[in-house]
Amino acid sequence: MRTWAEGSLRTARIGLVGRASVADEIARAGGARLTDFKGYDRRVAMEVRTDPVALSECDVVIVTVKSTDTAKAVETLARRGDLAPIQ
C-alpha cells in the first residue's frame, strides 16, 4: 500500500517556496528528503524558489515560512486559483 506522500508526489511537479538559504541547500542536495510516519523516505526533485509566483506551473507547492508569514504566503499562492492548503 502506498503512503499519501508516495502516491501524491510520485508524478507531480513539485515546487517549494522558502528562503534563499533553503533553496540553495536543497539544490546542492539534489532535492528534498521527504518522510512520513509510515516509512516513506525518499529524496524528491523539486523546483525551489523564493517567489511563489515562479512556481505557478507546479502541481504541488510546499511552503516553508515562519508562522507569522503564513497568511501572506497563502494570500500570494491563492492568486493561482487552485489552492488547497494542507496543514
Residue pairs with C-beta under 8 A, 6 or more apart in sequence:
2 10
3 36
3 38
3 39
3 40
4 36
5 34
5 35
5 36
5 40
5 42
6 40
6 42
8 60
9 34
9 44
9 60
12 58
12 59
12 60
13 47
13 57
13 58
13 59
13 60
14 44
14 45
14 46
14 47
14 58
14 59
14 60
14 61
14 62
15 46
15 47
15 48
15 49
15 54
15 55
15 58
15 60
15 61
15 62
16 22
16 23
16 26
16 32
16 46
16 47
16 48
16 49
16 55
16 61
16 62
16 63
16 64
17 48
17 49
17 50
17 51
17 52
17 55
17 61
17 62
17 63
17 64
17 65
17 73
17 77
18 26
18 48
18 50
18 63
18 64
18 65
19 50
19 64
20 50
22 48
22 64
23 48
23 49
23 50
26 32
26 46
26 48
27 48
29 43
30 43
30 45
31 43
31 44
31 45
31 46
32 43
32 44
32 46
32 48
32 62
33 41
33 42
33 43
33 44
34 40
34 41
34 42
34 43
34 44
35 41
46 62
47 54
47 55
47 58
49 55
52 61
52 63
52 73
52 76
52 77
53 76
53 79
55 61
56 80
61 77
63 70
63 73
63 74
63 77
65 72
65 73
74 83
74 85
77 83
